[in-house]
Amino acid sequence: MKMPLLIVKNITHEAPGLIETVLCQQGIKPRIVDLSAGEIFPDPVNFSAVIVLGGPQSANDRTPSMVMQLHRIEAVIKEELPFLGICLGMQTLVKAGGGEVITCPVKEIGFTGPDGEVFRMQLTETGKADPLFCGLSESIRVFQLHGETVELAAGMKLLASGKQCPIQAVRVGKRAYGLQCHAEMTLTMFLSWLALDADLKRENRTALIEQFESFRHEYTATGMQLVNNFLRISGLAS
């Protein structure tokens, strides 16, 4: 019997957050593995869907853990398993599918760019028609925490773009998705990241909290809609 869903953490504090909230509502108990704690990325063919979360690593690393992660995601793509990658999870998806991971032209940290404009991902025409974004706005305000971005391989679909880093959401094959932004944060998670993440610690903590609180209801609703949409794509929810 297959497990319903596998969640892979690349670092302990980047937890499932809103993903786990939705899974609980749907009565789905996932298996969660933490690669930073020495756990192994299991064979994805034993699961109905896979979610890979963010972390400070690079998809270009040649550590045994990253090499294994890319190998496992190659299997996801080959078997056409439902997949959702967030931040580093998007980058490993693109890398495993034959694309490239490169340095961002502008490092995206927090809720606003260097020009003071809020970070948004703008759906492409392909994205507007994709079931992952069903029920969502064409322009989605997001939180960012990354210094790398991707170049897509032939056949990969761009679902959403951004001003600073153009590639913000992708689809590889039929059911493998990547989001550059973090859509899974709870307030508790965010506060812990402010104390742990080196890039966030250099920012104005009070301003970041105020920015998050100003649209937390919208942010939470968007994140939960994305997860529910992915579960429907995966056949795990109606």
Stockholm file with secondary structure:
# STOCKHOLM 1.0

chainA/1-238         MKMPLLIVKNITHEAPGLIETVLCQQGIKPRIVDLSAGEIFPDPVNFSAVIVLGGPQSANDRTPSMVMQLHRIEAVIKEELPFLGICLGMQTLVKAGGGEVITCPVKEIGFTGPDGEVFRMQLTETGKADPLFCGLSESIRVFQLHGETVELAAGMKLLASGKQCPIQAVRVGKRAYGLQCHAEMTLTMFLSWLALDADLKRENRTALIEQFESFRHEYTATGMQLVNNFLRISGLAS
#=GR chainA/1-238 SS CCBSCEEEESSTTSCCTHHHHHHHHTTCCCEEEEGGGTCCCCCGGGBSCEEECCCSCCTTCCSHHHHHHHHHHHHHHHHTCCEEEETHHHHHHHHHTTCEEEEEEEEEEESBCTTSCBCEEEECHHHHTSGGGTTCCSEEECBEEEEEEEECCTTCEEEEECSSSSCCEEEETTTEEEESSBCCCCHHHHHHHHHHCHHHHTSCHHHHHHHHHHTHHHHHHHHHHHHHHHHHHHTSCC
#=GC SS_cons         CCBSCEEEESSTTSCCTHHHHHHHHTTCCCEEEEGGGTCCCCCGGGBSCEEECCCSCCTTCCSHHHHHHHHHHHHHHHHTCCEEEETHHHHHHHHHTTCEEEEEEEEEEESBCTTSCBCEEEECHHHHTSGGGTTCCSEEECBEEEEEEEECCTTCEEEEECSSSSCCEEEETTTEEEESSBCCCCHHHHHHHHHHCHHHHTSCHHHHHHHHHHTHHHHHHHHHHHHHHHHHHHTSCC
//
